[in-house]
Amino acid sequence: MRITRLNTDIIEIEQEKADLLSIDPLIEKYRNKKGNMIPILQGIQEIFGYIPRDAFDKVSDETGLELSDMYGVATFYSQFRLNPVGKHIIKVCHGTACHVQNANALTDALQDALKINDGETTEDGLFTLESVACLGCCSLAPVMMIGEETYGKLTGDKAKKIIRDIKRQEAN
């Protein structure tokens, strides 16, 4: 299986200064509530698409939540992102059924077409490629999802065609 966690020491790509005022209502909503950390982190990610470093600092300052605790949660759960992602997130299933049906070749073809590695975002910010443990579509193996759309019974060539079609749509 190709699932790997990002090394947070390496996460130093440029992050635009986020407009942190937009998270004030979220902080107010959960300020003194028990179990507020995950809802706050989810809300921040909903606003920005990831959790900016400055947002961690602001939440810590205003709620008393420890930075180390928040980073522990954000790096443990795969739902959280510490870096901006592409407009289209491509999730390639590497569960058992997809693995047996050659999901590795599918990921390799996408990496080649997009010129990025697993877990990275294209320079134009259009695509992020992610290997995931299971998408729950075993009868369609190998499978990928782009946004809410599921594509099954794929080959590398079929996946590349889907990417080309999306690029064409984006250009129009």
N, C-alpha and C positions, 0 to 999 in steps of 0.2 A: 504494500500500500504506500502511496506517495504523500501521506499527510505529514507535514512538518510545521512546527511552530516557528514564528519569526523570532530572531534574536533581537530583543529590545535594545541591546547596546548598539546595534547597527542601524536602528531606525532613526536616521538623521536626515531624511530627505527634507527638502524645503517645504515648510508648511506656512501657508499664508496666515497672517495674523487674523484670527477669527474675531468676529463681532461678538464679544462675550456678553453684551447687553441682552442678546436674544435668549440667554439661558437664565436670566433673572427670574422670570415667572416659574420656571421649572424648579429652581432652587427654593423659591418661596413655597411652592406646593408641597415639597418633601422635606423642608428644613428640619423639623423636629420629629419626623415620623420614624418609627422603628422600621428597620429593613429598607432604608431609603437609598442605599448605595446603588443597587442594580437598576431601579427605576430612573435614578438621576443619570447614570451612565447611558442607559438606553435612550433617554430623552435627548441627551447631548448628541448622541450618534444620529438620532433621527433628524436633528436640526442641521448638523454639519456633514453627515455621511461618514464620519469617523469621530474620534475623540481627540481634539487638539490638546497639546501639552498645556497651554495656557488655561484651558478649561479645568484640567485637574487641579491646578494651583488655585483657581478661583473657588471651586467647590470645596477644597480643603480649607481655605481661608474663611469661607462663609458658613460652612456646616460643621467644621471640626473633624470631618472624616480624614483619616490619615492617608497621605499620598501613597505610602507603601501598601496599604490595604486596597486602595482603589486600583493601583497598578497590578496588584496580585489578582484581583478579580478580572480586570480587563485583559490580562495576558493568559489567564486560565481558561476563560470561556471564549470559544472560537467565534461567537457572534459579534464580539467587539473588535473594532479596527482602530489602530493607532496612526494610520496614515490615510490620506485621501485615496479613493478608489475611482476606477473608470466609470463612465456613464453606463456601460454595459458590463455586468459582472458575469463571467462565464464560469459556471461550476461544473466540473467534470467528475462524475461519480467513479470512485475507485473501490466500491463495495465488492463483495465476493462475486456476484453475478457479472458485474461490469469488468472486474479484473480478469475473470475467466474469458470474457469476450474481447479482451485486448484493449482495455481502457488506456493502458500505457501508450499504445500507438496513437490513440486519439489525442492524448495530451501532447505527445511529441509533435504531431502534425500541427496542433494549435500553436505550440511554442514556436515552431518554424514559421508559420504564417504570420504570427503577430510580432515575432522578433523579441519575445520576452520569455522569462522563465516562470515557472509555477509560483504564484504569489505576487507577481509583479504587475504593473500597469503600463500600458503603452505610452510612449512619449506624448502622443496627442490627447491622452486622457480619455480615450474612447473605450478601451477594454481593460479589464482586470481578469487574470486567469487564476482560478483556484481549484485545487483538487479537494474533494470532500469525501467523507467516509461512506455516505449512502444518500441517495435521493429518493429512495422508496419506489423506484420504477423498474424493478428487477426484470420484468417480462419484456422490457424495451432495451435491455442491455446491448451495447454500451450506450450510456445516456449522458447528455449535458443539458444544463438549464442556462438560459440567458434571460435574466430578469425573471418573469413569471412563466416564460415559454419553455416547454420541455421538448427536447429533440431526442428521438430514440433510434435504435438499430443503426447507429452511425458507423461510418468509416472515416478515416482521416480526410479523404477527399470531400465527403459530404459535409464535414464540419468546416472545412476551408471555404466551401461554397456558401454556407450560411454566414460566415464572417464577411465574405465579399459582398453578399447581398445587404447586410447591415451597413457596411461602409458606403455602398451605393445609396442607400436610403438616407444616410446621414449627410451625404454630399448634396442631396437635393433640397 
